[in-house]
Amino acid sequence: QKEVEQNSGPLSVPEGAIASLNCTYSDRVSQSFFWYRQYSGKSPELIMSIYSNGDKEDGRFTAQLNKASQYVSLLIRDSQPSDSATYLCAVISPRGTYKYIFGTGTRLKVLA
Amino acid sequence: NAGVMQNPRHLVRRRGQEARLRCSPMKGHSHVYWYRQLPEEGLKFMVYLQKENIIDESGMPKERFSAEFPKEGPSILRIQQVVRGDSAAYFCASSPPASPVGYEQYFGPGTRLTVT
């Protein structure tokens, strides 16, 4: 079982719809979670961090964390073609050196 | 406030040569992380350093690869005797001191290494 799992996609949504990206993690004691966006040929860009159960909103983005079920999701409201990118979920490994563990990413396509 | 800086942005090396990649962290950040990414693949952790100290090098190949973050100057990832399989994008990220509670990593633009 991978430590951080994401569906590779592509996830296709029409412009204006809500895109829902999901991520599950294996270590129950993980506390810190992050979403990055990576455009093709570019570096990852931090979108959201979330540390507590529940929702955290920032503009069109909402991160949702459910520690009991060990998943974290990212909702993108009013999706735009410019949101088309790969979205990476990351979790701080709670054991050892507290480095990030990245999922392999979900490719999102927003169709105009 | 400048972000994470990496140079060169593109590097071409012939097989057998050495590649030296540099990373300057964001101001106020004392921790640096190196990742490798092959085309259409995920980020692979290589090494985590703080000034003058390697914290975690569990993702780094045992041979030909080394990393340092000296007291003064940028962090350097060195690849000796490069092979075609080393062709990839190498990203550096930086953060304030890591803690189990949480810390945010910010990425540089990357160095694209091509081995011919």
Interface residues (C-beta under 8 A of the other chain):
Chain A: Q31 S32 F34 Y36 K42 S43 P44 E45 L46 S49 Y51 L88 A90 I92 P94 G96 T97 Y98 K99 Y100 I101 F102 G103 T104 G105
Chain B: Y33 Y35 E41 G42 L43 F45 Y48 I55 D56 F91 A98 S99 P100 V101 G102 Y103 E104 Q105 Y106 F107 G108 P109 G110
